[in-house]
Amino acid sequence: MKKIVFLMVAGSLLATACSDKKRKPSIVYMPDMYYATAYDPYEKATFGYPDYAESSDVPVFQRNHNMSALEPVEGSVPHNDGGILPWTLPNNNAGYEQSKSVTSPLNPANKEVDHKRGELLYKQNCSVCHGANGDGQGSIVKSKAYSGVPTFAERNITVGSVYHVIMYGKNAMGSYASHLTPVDRWRVAEYVMSLKNAGNDQAAPAETPTANVEPADSTASK
């Protein structure tokens, strides 16, 4: 019985839903909300709705070579984790020397967290050549596949110059800018400096105490 009732109701709904009358949709109050113009990146930008026969260039896009992707405001910088400003020093010897005077922008209050993060990234990206302790004895060097990696302790480097090298590369080392975000580059640079300072402490020779020896009396009888 329930099945018969269900079929009757379903049949009634289908019968009333079907009609041979042609209907027009109601007027759209805000057509730009219903028919938003979609643009592909860098395509020539126009405006108009589906029923419009004519189109016109958008002035704001005309000033941007008709690209739908607008250029950023002059002087703006991309946002990144840590709020690190772009590195503006050039990739040459002069830029490298200038980088030695640049200090780390990381917040000293987060030093412990930054140190752990820098250590992790250093082991993942750098220790294979530079060694876990910065002694230049990474697994690649120990395998005899490559040699000549200097220790951090013997290099005249600063946290800024380390960042510069991570950014651009130097000598046989390539750039790691695509591997590390700007804030992570500073974390690795600070960790490298901690290894350098530890190496310098270990390499410093211990002072030998000097005994105070009184000069022999030349008048003493032999």
C-alpha positions in Angstrom: 0.0 0.0 0.0 2.8 2.4 0.9 4.5 1.7 -2.3 1.4 2.5 -4.3 1.0 5.8 -2.5 4.6 6.7 -3.1 4.3 6.0 -6.8 1.2 8.1 -7.1 2.8 11.0 -5.4 5.9 10.7 -7.5 3.8 10.5 -10.6 1.8 13.6 -9.7 5.0 15.6 -9.1 6.4 14.6 -12.4 3.2 15.5 -14.2 2.9 18.9 -12.7 6.6 19.7 -13.2 6.5 19.2 -16.9 5.0 21.9 -19.1 5.1 22.8 -22.7 5.0 26.5 -22.0 8.1 28.5 -22.7 9.2 30.6 -19.8 11.6 33.4 -19.5 13.9 33.8 -16.4 13.1 36.7 -14.2 15.1 39.9 -14.4 18.5 39.8 -12.7 18.7 42.6 -10.2 22.6 42.7 -10.1 23.9 40.9 -13.2 27.5 41.5 -12.3 27.0 39.3 -9.2 25.5 36.5 -11.4 27.7 36.8 -14.4 31.1 37.8 -13.1 33.7 38.1 -15.9 36.5 35.6 -15.4 40.0 36.3 -16.7 42.9 34.0 -17.3 46.2 35.4 -16.0 47.7 37.9 -18.4 44.9 37.7 -21.0 43.5 40.9 -22.5 40.9 42.2 -20.1 37.5 43.3 -21.3 34.2 43.7 -19.5 30.6 42.7 -20.4 27.8 40.3 -19.7 26.8 37.2 -21.7 24.0 39.0 -23.6 26.1 42.1 -24.4 27.1 42.3 -28.1 29.8 44.9 -27.5 32.8 45.0 -25.2 35.3 47.6 -24.2 38.8 47.7 -22.8 39.0 48.4 -19.1 41.1 51.6 -18.5 42.9 50.2 -15.4 44.1 47.2 -17.5 45.0 49.5 -20.4 47.6 51.1 -18.2 49.1 47.7 -17.5 49.6 46.5 -21.1 46.1 45.0 -21.1 47.1 42.3 -18.6 44.4 41.2 -16.2 47.1 40.5 -13.6 48.0 43.9 -12.2 51.5 44.8 -11.1 52.2 45.4 -7.4 52.3 49.0 -6.0 55.7 50.6 -6.5 57.8 50.1 -3.3 55.9 47.2 -2.0 57.6 44.0 -1.0 56.3 40.4 -0.9 55.1 39.2 2.5 57.0 36.2 3.9 57.3 34.3 7.2 59.3 36.4 9.6 58.8 39.7 7.7 62.3 39.5 6.1 63.0 42.2 3.6 64.4 41.3 0.2 68.1 40.9 -0.2 69.3 43.8 -2.4 73.1 43.2 -2.5 74.3 42.2 -5.9 75.8 38.8 -6.7 79.4 39.9 -7.1 82.6 40.4 -5.1 81.6 43.9 -4.0 78.2 42.6 -2.8 79.9 39.8 -0.9 82.2 42.2 0.9 79.2 44.5 1.8 77.3 41.5 3.2 79.9 41.1 5.9 78.6 44.1 7.7 74.9 43.0 7.6 73.5 41.7 10.8 70.7 39.1 11.4 67.2 40.5 11.5 65.9 37.5 13.6 64.4 38.3 17.0 66.8 37.4 19.8 63.8 36.4 21.9 63.3 33.4 19.6 66.9 32.4 19.5 66.4 28.9 20.9 63.6 28.0 18.4 65.6 29.6 15.5 68.7 27.6 16.6 66.9 24.3 16.5 65.4 25.1 13.2 68.7 26.2 11.8 70.4 23.0 13.0 67.7 20.9 11.4 68.0 22.6 8.0 71.8 22.7 8.2 71.9 18.9 8.7 69.5 18.4 5.8 71.2 20.8 3.3 74.8 21.6 4.3 76.3 18.9 6.5 76.8 16.5 3.5 79.7 18.8 2.4 80.6 21.0 5.4 80.3 18.3 8.0 78.0 18.1 11.1 80.5 20.3 13.0 81.5 22.6 10.2 84.9 20.9 9.9 84.6 20.3 6.1 84.4 16.6 6.6 80.9 15.8 5.3 80.0 12.4 3.8 80.8 13.5 0.3 84.3 14.6 1.3 84.8 11.4 3.3 83.8 9.3 0.3 86.6 11.0 -1.7 84.0 12.3 -4.3 85.0 15.9 -3.5 87.7 17.6 -1.5 88.8 21.0 -0.5 85.9 22.1 1.7 87.3 24.5 4.2 86.3 24.6 7.9 84.2 27.4 9.1 86.7 28.2 11.8 89.4 29.2 9.2 87.1 31.3 7.1 86.6 35.1 7.5 82.8 34.9 7.4 80.0 36.7 9.2 76.3 35.9 9.5 75.6 38.4 6.6 78.2 36.8 4.3 76.9 33.3 5.0 73.4 34.5 4.1 74.8 36.0 0.9 76.4 32.7 -0.1 73.2 30.8 0.7 71.4 33.3 -1.5 73.7 33.3 -4.5 76.2 30.5 -4.0 80.0 30.9 -4.2 82.8 29.0 -5.9 81.8 25.4 -6.1 78.7 25.9 -3.9 75.5 26.6 -5.7 72.6 28.8 -4.6 70.2 27.4 -2.0 67.7 30.3 -2.4 65.1 27.9 -3.9 65.6 25.4 -1.0 65.2 27.8 1.9 62.9 30.6 2.7 64.4 34.0 3.6 63.9 33.5 7.4 65.3 29.9 7.2 68.4 31.2 5.4 69.0 33.5 8.4 68.5 30.6 10.8 71.0 28.5 8.9 73.5 31.4 8.8 73.2 31.9 12.5 73.8 28.2 13.1 76.8 28.2 10.8 78.2 31.1 13.0 77.6 29.1 16.1 79.7 26.2 14.6 82.4 28.7 13.6 82.6 30.1 17.1 82.7 26.6 18.6 85.5 25.7 16.2 87.5 28.8 17.1 87.1 28.0 20.8 88.4 24.4 20.2 91.3 25.6 18.0 92.5 28.2 20.4 95.8 26.9 21.9 96.0 26.7 25.7 98.2 29.3 27.3 101.4 27.7 28.8 102.2 29.1 32.2 105.5 30.8 32.3 107.7 30.1 35.3 109.4 33.0 36.9 113.1 32.1 36.8 115.4 34.3 38.7 118.6 35.2 36.8 121.7 33.5 38.1 124.0 35.7 40.2 127.0 36.5 38.1 129.1 37.2 41.2 128.5 33.8 42.6 131.6 31.7 43.0 132.0 28.8 40.7 
